[in-house]
Amino acid sequence: MSIGAMRNRVEIQKYTASSDGAGGSSLIWSKVASVFAEITPKTARTNEFGEDNQQREVVTHLIRIRYRSDFTTKNRIHQTYSRGGIRATRTFAIKGIINVDNKFKYMELTCEEGVPT
C-alpha cells in the first residue's frame, strides 16, 4: 500500500444526540476524526427509493483508511472538496469493514454513495 494513494481528506462521523436548547434533543451527525483515505469507485447501479419511486444512482466504493478500533458500520464517511472553484460534498454509507490481512494496520470499507445514511 502506497501512502501516496491515501490522498483524500475525509471525516469519520457518528450519529449523536444534541441538545436543542429547549430541553429536548435531536439526532445529528458529528465529527469523530479527520483522516486520509484512498477512495476507489467499484460499481454503479440505479435503485428505486421512496413512495414516489424516484430513481437514484448508487455508486459502490472501496475506501481504505488506517486501522481504528472505534470504527463500526454505524459510522459514515463525509468528504468536502473543491474542484475548479466549486465546493462539493460526498457522503458514504458504510456497508462492510475488513481488517486488511488481520494486521490492524489498514481497514477496507465497502461503502455506498447516493443512499441515505
C-alpha positions as CSV (number, residue, x, y, z in Angstrom):
1,M,0.0,0.0,0.0
2,S,1.5,3.3,-1.1
3,I,0.8,6.0,1.4
4,G,0.5,8.5,-1.5
5,A,-2.7,6.7,-2.6
6,M,-4.3,7.9,0.6
7,R,-4.6,11.5,-0.6
8,N,-8.3,12.2,0.2
9,R,-9.0,14.0,3.4
10,V,-12.3,12.7,4.9
11,E,-14.2,12.9,8.1
12,I,-15.4,10.0,10.1
13,Q,-18.8,10.8,11.6
14,K,-21.2,9.3,14.1
15,Y,-24.9,9.8,14.9
16,T,-25.3,11.5,18.2
17,A,-28.0,13.3,20.3
18,S,-27.6,17.0,20.5
19,S,-29.5,19.4,22.8
20,D,-31.9,21.6,21.0
21,G,-31.9,24.3,23.8
22,A,-35.5,23.8,24.8
23,G,-35.0,20.7,27.0
24,G,-35.2,18.2,24.1
25,S,-32.7,16.7,21.8
26,S,-32.2,16.0,18.1
27,L,-30.0,13.4,16.3
28,I,-27.2,14.8,14.2
29,W,-24.0,13.5,12.5
30,S,-20.9,14.7,14.4
31,K,-17.3,14.6,13.5
32,V,-15.2,11.8,15.2
33,A,-11.9,12.4,13.3
34,S,-10.3,13.6,10.1
35,V,-8.2,11.0,8.3
36,F,-6.6,10.4,4.9
37,A,-8.2,7.8,2.7
38,E,-7.9,6.1,-0.6
39,I,-11.3,6.1,-2.4
40,T,-11.8,3.8,-5.4
41,P,-15.1,3.5,-7.2
42,K,-16.2,-0.1,-7.9
43,T,-19.8,-0.3,-9.3
44,A,-22.8,1.8,-10.2
45,R,-26.4,0.9,-10.4
46,T,-29.9,2.5,-10.3
47,N,-32.2,1.8,-7.4
48,E,-35.7,3.0,-6.6
49,F,-36.4,4.8,-3.4
50,G,-39.3,6.4,-1.6
51,E,-43.1,6.3,-2.2
52,D,-42.8,8.2,-5.5
53,N,-40.4,5.6,-6.9
54,Q,-37.7,8.2,-7.7
55,Q,-34.7,6.6,-9.3
56,R,-31.3,7.3,-7.8
57,E,-27.8,6.2,-8.9
58,V,-25.9,4.3,-6.2
59,V,-22.1,4.0,-6.6
60,T,-20.2,1.5,-4.6
61,H,-16.7,2.4,-3.4
62,L,-13.8,0.7,-1.6
63,I,-12.3,3.2,0.9
64,R,-9.0,2.4,2.7
65,I,-8.0,4.1,5.9
66,R,-5.6,3.4,8.7
67,Y,-6.9,1.0,11.3
68,R,-9.2,2.3,14.1
69,S,-10.5,0.3,16.9
70,D,-13.5,2.6,17.4
71,F,-14.9,2.3,13.9
72,T,-18.2,0.4,13.0
73,T,-20.8,0.3,10.3
74,K,-22.8,2.8,12.3
75,N,-20.3,5.5,11.3
76,R,-20.2,7.2,7.9
77,I,-17.6,8.9,5.8
78,H,-18.0,12.5,4.7
79,Q,-15.8,14.3,2.2
80,T,-15.7,18.0,1.4
81,Y,-13.6,19.1,-1.6
82,S,-13.1,21.9,-4.1
83,R,-12.7,21.4,-7.9
84,G,-12.4,24.3,-10.2
85,G,-13.6,26.8,-7.6
86,I,-16.7,24.8,-6.8
87,R,-17.1,23.3,-3.3
88,A,-18.8,20.0,-3.1
89,T,-19.5,17.2,-0.6
90,R,-19.9,13.5,-0.7
91,T,-21.3,11.1,1.9
92,F,-20.6,7.4,2.1
93,A,-22.8,4.8,4.0
94,I,-20.6,2.0,5.3
95,K,-21.8,-1.5,4.4
96,G,-18.8,-3.6,5.5
97,I,-15.4,-3.4,7.2
98,I,-12.4,-5.6,6.6
99,N,-9.2,-5.6,8.7
100,V,-6.7,-6.0,5.9
101,D,-4.6,-9.1,6.3
102,N,-5.7,-9.1,10.0
103,K,-2.7,-6.9,10.8
104,F,-4.6,-4.0,12.4
105,K,-2.8,-1.6,10.1
106,Y,-5.4,-0.7,7.4
107,M,-9.2,-1.1,7.0
108,E,-11.1,-1.5,3.8
109,L,-14.6,-0.1,3.9
110,T,-17.2,-1.2,1.4
111,C,-19.4,1.9,1.0
112,E,-22.3,3.3,-1.0
113,E,-22.6,6.8,-2.2
114,G,-26.0,8.1,-3.2
115,V,-28.1,6.4,-0.5
116,P,-29.5,7.8,2.7
117,T,-27.2,7.3,5.8
